[in-house]
Amino acid sequence: MTINELQDEVIEEFSDFSDWMDKYQYLIDLGNEQQPLDNKYKTESNLIDGCQSRVWLQADLTDGKVELTAESDALIVKGIIALLIRVLSGHTPGEILDADLYFIDRIGLKEHLSPTRSNGLLAMIKQIRLYALAFKTKEEA
């Protein structure tokens, strides 16, 4: 599936909930379903700067596609990173760099996060794009 198809799928799932408490619960459930990050990746270098809670993000390039794994010590943040992984992981660095992540606004996520969580969300996206840029640059070299 393309990044946009995955975003549309997420928007569709969130449209099933009218109450934001239900959406938060769904985010928590998504985070809890995520595979735990291998302890060897829980390093200082994998911690994302700008997040209130601790978020570790590991990116690997496999067969030209970026594979993302992550974990957080905060339940809602774990769900947010699970959504980002679902939408972006398994795509080429170029696809990730070109992606317009419209699902964040469409599901109302940004407006329902505290300013610090919102900054953390932006930091997670920035870090994913930095990994994609590094992989793309390495491929082109």
N, C-alpha and C positions, 0 to 999 in steps of 0.2 A: 504494500500500500504506500501511496505517496504521503508526504508530510501533511499536505492539505486534507487528504482523505482521513488520516488519523485525527487531525484536529476536528474535522466535522463529526467524527464518531464521538469524540470527547464532548463536544457541544451538545450532541444529541442525548448522551447519557445524563449530562447535567440538567438538561431541560425537563427530565422526568421529576425533578425536585423543585417545589415552589418555595420551600422554606430554606433559609441559609443554614440553619442548624443541621438539616438533613444533608446539605452539600458538604458541610464540615465533616459530618460523620462518614460520608462517602469518601472524602479525602483521607481520613484516618484509616478507613478500611483498605483503600488502595495502598497506603503506606505499609500496613500490616501484611498485605499479600506479597509485598516485594521481597525478593531473596535478600538475605543479609549480605552485607559487603564482607568479603574475606578480610580478616584482621590484618593481613600483610599490607592492605591498601589503606588502612586507617593511620595514615602518616601525616605529619605536619604539612608536607608538600601537597597533599591531596585535600587539605582543609580549604574551604572557600572563604576568602576574605569578604567581609561585609555582611555576613550572616550573624544574626543574634544568637542562634543556636549553632551547634556544631554540625557541619555538613561535609562529608568526605565524598569526593567525586573522582572516579577512575575512568579514564578514557583509553581505549586501545583501538588501533586500526587493524582490521581483519578483512582481507580480501577487498581492500579499497573502501570499506565501510567503517564508520565510527561506532564502536560498541561502548555504551555507557553503563556504568554501575555506580550506585551511590547509596549512602545511608546517612541518616540524621538521628540525633538524640531527641528530637521534638516530633511528636506525632503528626501534626498538620504539615510541617515542613517535609517530613518523610513522604507524605501524600503528594505534595507539590512536586518534589523531585521525581517521584514515580510517574507523574503525568508528563513531565519534561522528557524523561527517559523513553516513555511509551511513544511519544510523538517524534523524537529526534534520533534515538538509537537505531542503528541498522541502516543509516543513510550515508551517502558520501559526504566528505567535508564540504564540497561545493553546495550540495543541497541544503546542508545545515546553515551555511553562511548566507545563502539566498532566501532562507525561510522567513516569511512574515508570520510571526506567532500570534495570529489574531484570536486564537481560542481563549487566551488569557482574559481579554476584554469581553469577549462574547459570553463567557460563563460568569462574568462578574467577579472574577477572582481578585483582581487588583483592588477594586473598590471595597472589598470586604476583608482586606488584610490590614493589619496595623502598619503604620509607616515603617517600622523596623522590619517586619516580615516582607513588606513590599520591596524594600531595599535588598533584602536577602534573595528574593525571587529574581530581581534584576542582576544580582551578583552571580546567581546560578546560571542564568542565561549567558551572561558575559563570559563566564568560565568555559561553558560548553563551546561557545563560538571561538574562544581563544584556542582550545584544543583543536577544533576543526581547522582553524587557520594554520596552526603549527603543522598539522598533518598534510594539509594542502600544499603548504610551502615546501615541505620535505618531499612530497610526491613530485613536485615540479622541478626540484633541484637535480 
